[in-house]
Amino acid sequence: MSAPGGLFCEHKRLRTGCPQCKPSALPPAAANVTPFVTAEEREKKEARRAAREAKPEAGGEAPAAEKKPAGPRGPGKPLMPTRAKKRGVSADEAAAAKPWWVKK
C-alpha cells in the first residue's frame, strides 16, 4: 500500500524519512480522548478501593517484609548464580586408573 499522493513528499524525500511529513505516533485528537466507563464499573471500582483502604485498619499494621542483603556486585561478580566448577581427579584416583591406550 502506498501513502496518499505517492511515496515522495514535496521536499523530494520519502514520506517516512521527512520529519515534516512523517505521521506522528499519536494523532493530536487522541490525547484528549477518555475511555467510556459504565456507572456499574465505576461503582465496583469504588467499592474495591474502599475495601482495600479499610483492610489495613481492621488488621492493624502489616509486618514489613524483610529484604535479603544485596549480594556481591561489580566487575567480575556475576548477577546470575554460576554452576560450581568440576573438581579435578585426586592423585589416588589417577594412580588407580587403568590407561586405555596400553595394549593388553
N, C-alpha and C positions, 0 to 999 in steps of 0.2 A: 504494500500500500504506500502511496506517496502523500506528502503533505499537500494541502490545497495550494494551487498556484505553482507547483513544481518543487524540485529539491533545493533550488538555489534561491537565496533571498536577493533583495535589491542591492546588497553590498557585494554581490558576486561571490558569496560564500555558501557553504552548505548550511541549511537551516539549523541543523543540530550543532554546528560549530559557532554560529554567530551569537554573541551574547545578547544582542538586542532582539533577535528573532527567536531565540531558544524559548520553548514553553517553560513556564515556571513550574516548580514542583507542586505547589498548591495554587489553585485559582484564587484570586483575591476575594471572591464572594464566599468561598468555602471556609474562610477563617471565622466568620461570624455565625455560622450555622450551629444550632444546638439540636441534639437528638431529641426525638419525641419520647416522652416517658408518660405512661398512663398514671392515673391517680392511684390505682391499686399498687403499682410497682413502687410509687413514692411512699405509700403507707407502709408497705412491707419493709422498705429500706429504713424508714424512720423507726419502726418497731425493733428491727435488728440493732440499729445504732443505740437505742435506749437500753436494750437488753445487755449489750456489750458494755455500756457505761455503768450499768447497775451491778454487773457481775463482780468487779473488784471490791466494791463497797461491802457486799454481803459476805464475801470470803476473806476479807481483810487483805493485808498486803501479801502479794505473791512472792515466794522466795526467789531471789535473783539467781540465775544460772551461773555456776562457776565457770570461768573461762580457763582453758588449758593454757599454760605458759607457751609463749612462742618458741618454736624450735630454732636451731641454728639457721642463720640467713647470711647471704653474701656470696661472693665468688667462691666457687669450689664446694659450696654446700647445696646439695640438690633439694628442691622443694618436694619432689616426689620420693617416696621410700625406694631404696635400691635393694636389689637382691644380694644376699650375702655371697661373698666370693667362695669358690670351691677350695677347700684345703688341699694342700699337696699330699703326696704319699709319704709316710714315715719311712725311716731307714730300715726298720724291721720288715715292713711290708715289701719294700723294694728288694731286700735280700731273699725273702721267701718266694718271690715270684719266679716262675719258670720262663725264660726267654723263649718266645715263639719262633724266633729266627734260627735257633740251633737245631741241627738235624738230629733225629733220634738214632 
